[in-house]
Amino acid sequence: METKQLKWIYLAILSLIWGSSFILIKKGLIGLTAIQVGSFRIVFAALFLLIVGFKSLKKISRHQWKFVVITSIFGTFIPAYLFAIAGTQVNSSIVAILNSLTPLNTLILGIIAFGIQFQKRQVLGVLVGLVGCLLLIWSGGSSGGTQNFFYVSLVVIATLSYAINVNLIKKYLHDLNSVSITTGNFAVLLIPALIILSTTDISQKIHFTETQHSVLFVMILGALGTGIANILFFKLIQMSSPVFATSVTYLIPIVAFFWGLLDNEFLTPIQSVGAFIILIGVYLSAKK
């Protein structure tokens, strides 16, 4: 299959997986704290990846390890905890929408800090997608939802962290296998995540049914939504561009809203328009 077609398939799969991640975080927070959710997410993803990709670590050269460590911090460690903390106060669908700021931040940082060239059509696509996101945010606010701006800012910081990550991968790890990058990232973070988890009260409440159910949701989140998804994401960055790869965050809110419907939430006509505008933005950002 041609790369042009394959990248769209990867984009669709990633949107389905990551669009489901926010409801999994929400379910995980029922019986776990935000720090526990973030830690378990990293631990389960690390264990899964070390099982399926341990041999790929030998493909990482000595000089590449420093970039693997840096990308693990910006691409996984910081966002894993910030999204979990934000999820305690901000509606999961709103978090998914705010996550769509990632392509805009990727574009800005790519031009300013990494010297990456982008075409006008890609810039237009990012801006159109952002308009769709803002429309969804306005719709959520007008429907009576009140959000804590401090926790909202945590999501924005996470998107900046993602933006730094994808630009670093494109510039310094473009020739490294995506499985190697992903496995290396989580191999680095496994011990720190376990240490952080051990400082919580998890040993005191792990026997509760509610906690066990939450751990199960986070296990799915770690293996599927973090482990497998990151492999696909890094591959997508390498076969396309940082802006196109991060445009998956425009589709994530649409998937998240459908999960919201199953959780007795409703998609308003304005939100439907916003979702349609987002799709236009994704299309424009992908054009060469």
C-alpha positions in Angstrom: 0.0 0.0 0.0 1.3 3.5 -0.9 2.5 5.8 1.9 -0.2 8.4 0.9 -3.0 5.9 1.6 -1.3 4.3 4.6 -0.9 7.5 6.5 -4.7 8.1 6.4 -5.3 4.6 7.7 -2.9 5.3 10.6 -4.6 8.6 11.2 -8.0 6.9 11.5 -6.8 4.1 13.8 -5.1 6.6 16.1 -8.1 8.8 16.3 -10.2 5.9 17.4 -7.7 4.7 20.0 -6.8 8.1 21.4 -10.4 9.3 21.2 -11.3 6.5 23.6 -8.4 7.3 25.9 -10.2 10.2 27.7 -13.2 8.1 28.7 -10.7 5.5 30.0 -9.0 8.1 32.1 -12.3 9.2 33.4 -13.2 5.7 34.5 -9.7 5.2 35.9 -10.2 8.3 38.1 -13.2 6.7 39.8 -11.1 4.5 42.0 -7.6 6.0 41.6 -6.0 9.3 42.1 -4.6 11.3 39.1 -1.0 10.4 40.1 -1.9 6.7 40.3 -3.6 6.9 36.9 -0.6 8.5 35.3 1.8 6.1 36.9 -0.2 3.0 36.1 -0.6 4.2 32.5 3.2 4.4 32.1 3.8 1.1 33.9 1.4 -1.0 31.9 2.5 0.6 28.6 6.2 -0.1 29.6 5.5 -3.7 30.5 3.6 -4.3 27.3 6.2 -2.7 25.1 9.1 -4.4 26.8 7.5 -7.8 26.0 6.8 -7.0 22.3 9.7 -4.7 21.6 12.6 -5.5 23.9 14.9 -6.7 21.0 14.4 -3.4 19.2 16.3 -1.5 22.0 19.6 -2.7 20.5 18.8 -0.6 17.4 19.1 2.6 19.4 22.7 4.0 19.1 24.5 5.6 22.0 24.1 9.1 20.7 20.3 8.6 20.0 19.6 7.6 23.6 19.7 11.2 24.9 17.0 12.1 22.4 15.0 9.0 23.4 15.2 10.2 27.1 14.2 13.7 26.2 11.2 12.6 24.0 10.1 10.2 26.8 9.8 13.2 29.1 8.0 15.5 26.7 6.0 13.0 24.8 4.8 10.7 27.7 5.9 11.5 31.2 4.6 15.1 31.5 1.3 14.6 29.5 0.4 11.4 31.3 0.2 13.1 34.6 -1.1 16.5 33.4 -4.0 14.9 31.5 -4.9 12.8 34.6 -4.8 15.8 36.9 -6.8 17.9 34.5 -9.4 15.1 34.2 -10.3 15.4 37.9 -11.8 18.9 37.2 -12.4 19.2 33.5 -14.9 17.2 31.5 -13.2 14.5 29.4 -14.7 15.7 26.1 -13.4 19.2 26.8 -9.9 17.8 27.5 -10.1 16.0 24.1 -11.0 19.3 22.4 -8.2 21.2 24.0 -5.8 18.4 23.0 -6.4 19.7 19.4 -4.2 22.7 20.1 -1.2 20.3 19.6 -1.0 20.8 15.8 -1.0 24.6 16.1 1.7 24.4 18.8 3.7 22.0 16.6 3.6 24.3 13.7 4.6 27.4 15.8 7.5 25.5 17.6 8.6 23.8 14.4 9.0 27.2 12.6 10.6 29.0 15.6 12.8 26.4 17.2 13.4 23.7 14.6 13.6 25.5 11.3 11.0 23.2 9.7 9.3 24.5 6.6 5.5 24.4 6.2 3.4 25.3 3.2 0.6 27.9 3.4 -2.1 25.2 2.9 -0.9 23.4 6.0 -1.0 26.6 8.0 -4.6 27.2 6.8 -5.5 23.7 7.7 -4.2 24.1 11.3 -6.1 27.4 11.6 -9.3 26.0 10.2 -9.1 23.1 12.6 -8.5 25.4 15.5 -11.6 27.4 14.6 -13.6 24.1 14.8 -12.0 23.4 18.2 -12.9 26.9 19.5 -16.5 26.4 18.3 -16.7 23.2 20.3 -15.2 24.9 23.3 -17.7 27.8 23.0 -20.5 25.3 22.6 -19.5 23.5 25.8 -19.3 26.8 27.7 -22.6 28.1 26.5 -24.4 24.8 27.5 -23.7 25.6 31.2 -20.4 23.9 31.8 -17.9 25.7 34.0 -14.3 24.7 33.9 -11.4 25.5 36.2 -8.9 27.5 34.1 -6.0 26.3 36.1 -6.7 22.7 35.1 -7.5 23.7 31.6 -4.0 25.3 31.5 -2.5 21.9 32.4 -4.0 20.5 29.2 -2.5 23.4 27.2 0.9 22.7 28.7 0.6 19.1 27.8 -0.1 20.0 24.1 3.0 22.2 24.2 4.9 19.2 25.5 3.5 17.0 22.7 4.6 19.6 20.1 8.1 19.6 21.4 8.2 15.8 21.2 7.0 15.4 17.7 9.4 18.0 16.4 12.3 16.3 18.2 11.4 13.0 16.7 11.1 14.3 13.2 14.5 16.1 13.4 16.6 13.7 15.5 15.0 10.3 15.4 13.5 10.2 11.9 15.8 7.2 11.0 15.0 5.1 14.0 12.3 2.4 14.0 9.1 3.5 15.6 9.0 0.4 17.9 12.5 1.2 19.1 11.6 4.8 19.9 8.4 3.8 21.8 10.0 0.9 23.7 13.0 3.1 24.6 10.7 5.8 25.9 8.9 3.6 28.3 11.9 1.6 29.3 13.4 4.9 30.5 10.2 5.8 32.4 9.3 2.5 34.0 11.4 2.8 37.2 10.4 6.5 37.8 6.7 5.7 37.4 7.0 2.7 39.8 8.8 5.0 42.4 6.1 7.6 42.1 3.3 5.0 42.4 4.9 3.5 45.5 4.6 6.9 47.2 0.8 6.8 47.0 -1.7 4.8 49.0 -2.3 2.2 46.2 -1.3 -0.8 48.5 -4.0 0.2 51.0 -6.9 0.3 48.5 -5.9 -2.2 45.7 -8.2 -4.8 47.3 -11.3 -2.7 46.7 -13.4 -3.7 43.7 -13.8 -0.1 42.6 -10.0 0.3 42.5 -9.5 -3.0 40.7 -12.0 -1.9 38.0 -10.2 1.4 37.6 -6.8 -0.4 37.3 -8.3 -2.5 34.5 -9.4 0.6 32.6 -5.9 2.1 32.9 -4.4 -1.2 31.9 -6.3 -1.0 28.6 -5.3 2.7 28.4 -1.6 1.8 28.9 -1.3 -1.1 26.5 -3.6 0.1 23.7 -4.0 3.8 24.1 -0.3 4.5 25.0 1.8 1.5 23.9 0.4 0.5 20.5 -0.8 4.0 19.7 2.6 5.6 20.2 4.2 3.0 17.8 1.7 4.0 15.2 2.1 7.7 16.0 5.9 7.7 15.7 5.6 5.8 12.4 3.1 8.4 11.1 5.5 11.2 12.0 8.2 9.5 10.0 6.1 8.8 6.9 4.4 12.2 6.8 5.0 15.5 8.7 4.7 16.7 12.3 1.7 18.8 11.4 -0.2 16.0 9.6 0.7 13.5 12.4 -0.6 15.8 15.1 -3.7 16.6 13.1 -5.0 13.3 14.7 -5.9 15.5 17.6 -8.5 17.2 15.5 -10.3 13.8 15.1 -10.0 12.8 18.7 -12.8 15.1 20.0 -15.2 13.6 17.5 -14.6 10.1 18.8 -14.6 11.4 22.4 -18.1 12.9 21.8 -19.5 9.7 20.6 -18.2 8.0 23.8 -19.9 10.9 25.6 -23.2 9.9 23.9 -22.9 6.4 25.3 -22.3 8.1 28.7 -25.5 10.1 28.4 -24.0 13.2 26.9 -25.4 14.8 23.8 -23.8 16.2 20.6 -25.5 19.5 19.8 -25.9 20.9 16.3 -23.2 23.5 17.0 -20.8 20.7 18.1 -21.6 18.8 14.9 -20.7 21.9 12.8 -17.4 22.2 14.8 -16.6 18.6 14.1 -17.2 19.1 10.4 -14.9 22.1 10.4 -12.2 20.1 12.1 -12.4 17.4 9.4 -11.8 20.2 6.8 -8.8 21.4 8.8 -7.3 17.8 8.8 -7.8 17.5 5.1 -6.1 20.9 4.4 -3.2 20.2 6.7 -2.5 16.9 4.9 -2.3 18.4 1.4 1.2 18.9 -0.1 
